[in-house]
Amino acid sequence: MSDLSQYKRVIFVCSSGTCRSPMAEAILKEYRLKRPMEIESRGLVALFPEPVNQKAEAVLISNGINLANHMSRQLEEQDFTADTLVIAMEAQQQKKILDTFESADPGQVHVLTQLVGDELEIINPYGGPLQSYGLCYETLNKSIRKLADRLNEDEGEGE
């Protein structure tokens, strides 16, 4: 497992930046981290700013998380700094990030579930029923709880 103590910023990435990555961003912001971190989300194909998917937003609200006024943003070359951890939802997205961005270091671009030791990738609920979004939330929350634990553990090791 890689050491996460060097990172001061986390960017979650999904296809459009309107569903899984903003949900992941909102969930991680709910966890208490031992050190300040910028937590953001991006899309691989976010041609113009779009609000969060309505079903994803409904699931977040039903879990007590408000993501009002969030707009999608395109992942860009300047997002890759030495202190930024980039987390994709699927291995295919990780590969696209590494193939597309020259400054993307393979050591800083991970798939969420692989990073935390979960077996399955985060399934895209887009176009499915509300229950699919709820299941996506539950899966994300489980993996992000492990990520928060890792971020907090690695903080202790760096001292």
N, C-alpha and C positions, 0 to 999 in steps of 0.2 A: 504494500500500500504506500502511496506517495504521501509525503509530508505536506500538509496544507498550511503550515504556519507562516509561509512567506507571502500569502495572499491577503490583500486588503480590499479586494473587490471580487464579487461573483457576478457573472453574467450567465443567465439561463438562456438557452437558444432552442427555439422550435421552428417549424416551417414558416408560419406567417407572423409569429409574435403576438397572436391574439387569443391563444388558448392555454396550452401547456406551460410555456415559459412565463407568462404573467401570473399564472396560478402558482407556479413554483416560487417566483419572486415574492408573491404575497404571503405564501406559507412560511418561507424562511424568515421573512421579516417578523413573523409572530413568535419565533423562537428567541430565547435570550442567549446572545452570544457574548463570550467573555471579552471580546475586543470589538471596537467599531469596524464595521464593514459596509462598503457600498454594495447594495444588492439591486441588480437591474435585470431586465430581460430584453431580448432582441429576436428578430425574425430573420430567417435566411432569405425570404422573399417578402419583404415589407416595402412595397413600392411607394406607398403613401401611408401616413398615419391613420390607423383604424382603432376603434375602441375594442375592448375585450369582448370576446364572444358572449352573447347574452346568456347562454346556458352555463358557461363557465362562471360568469359573474353571479348568476343565481345560486350556484353551488357554493361559491365562496361566501356570499351573504348568508346563506343558510348555516354556514359554519362559523359565523361571526366575524368574517373578514371582509372589509370594504376596500375595493380597488377603484374607487370613483376617479374619474378624469384620466385614467391610464390610457395611453395611446401607444400603438406598436411603433417600433423603430427598427430600422435595418441594421444588421451587424455590419461593421465597417472595419477597415484595416487599422484605424487608430484605436479600436477597442482592445487590441492586443498589446498590453503592456506587461512588463515582468511581474507585476504584483496582481495580475488579473487571472482568475480561475474561470475558464469557460466551460459550461456544462450543457451538453446536448441531451436530447431526450432519446435519441436512437443512434446506433452505430453508423447508419447511413448518413446522418447529419454530421456526426463527428468527422467522417471521411470527407464530406463536402467542404466542411470548414477548413480542414487541413489542406485540401486540394486547391481551395479558392484563395486563401489568405496567406501571403508570403511570410508575414510576421507571426503566424500562428505556430507556436511551439507544441509539438506532440505531447510534451510533458505537462502542458497547462490546459489541454483540451480533452475533456473526458465525457463519457456517457454516464449520466446520473446513477443508474442502477449498478453499473460496473464499478464505479467509484466507491460505492457504499457496500458492495458485496451482495446485492440482490440479483436474482437470476433473470427476470423478465425486463424488457424495456418498457417505457411508459407509452402505452397504446394511445394513439390519437383518437379522441372521441368525436372529432369534427363530423357533423352531419348525422350523428347518432341521437338516440333518445336521451333525455335528461339523466336517466340512470347511468348511461355510459360516462357522462361527465362526472357524476358522483363517484363512480368507480375509479375514474382517472384521479380525482381529488384524493381519494383514500390511498391509492397507490403512491401518488406523489408525496402525501403527508408522511407515509411510512418511510420512504426513502429519504426525505428531507430531514426527518427526525434523526436518522442515522448520520446524515451529512452535518447537521448542527452539532451532534455529539463528536464527530471527527474534528470539526473546526475547533471545538472547545478543548478536546484532548490534545491536539497538536499545539494549541496555545500554551498548555502547561509544559510540554516537552521543550519548547523554545526558551524557557526561562532559566 
